[in-house]
Amino acid sequence: MSVVLARRWGIDEEKCLVAALLHDIAKPFPKDQQAEMLRDCTVKPVTDEDRRHPSLWHGMLAAQEGATRWGIGDPDVLDAVIHHSTGRRGLGEIGMVLYIADFTEPSRHWAGVEQVRAGVLSKTIGDAAREVAQRKLERLQEKGREAHPHTSEMAEWLNPDHGKGE
Ligand SMILES: [Fe+2]
């Protein structure tokens, strides 16, 4: 899905492919192992908010594994992997492709995904990312789960009412 989107928007396909291959590499690790690995995480400063969202740790840890075990030094790729679930204010294009692909890829089965998946291909990358950000916030609300601040900031940043890129 990342490569399809990268090609669609003329973005570096190889970087998008590497980010896609790497992004969930730490997801199968048990949570206690992830908590331990988080203490040695150097690819990003780990915040208290990060610590409160265990379901998001695997992105940081995948980037850490990529950087230390696999020699991946590209900051765009590592940033994309770190923020693949939440996005962040000012996320780059490689990060946006992974963020959109991760939410809409063919193994996702949430209600309405087919429509969103078909729709992103006809949108600009910014519009597609905005739709994903809004859908993510809606889904978290439905589940009664708290959004990581990066998730809210991503949606706010992409909302034209707030001025894109500000
Ligand atoms: Fe993930």
Residues whose N, C-alpha, C, O or C-beta is under 5 A from the ligand:
A	BS01	LIG	H23 D24
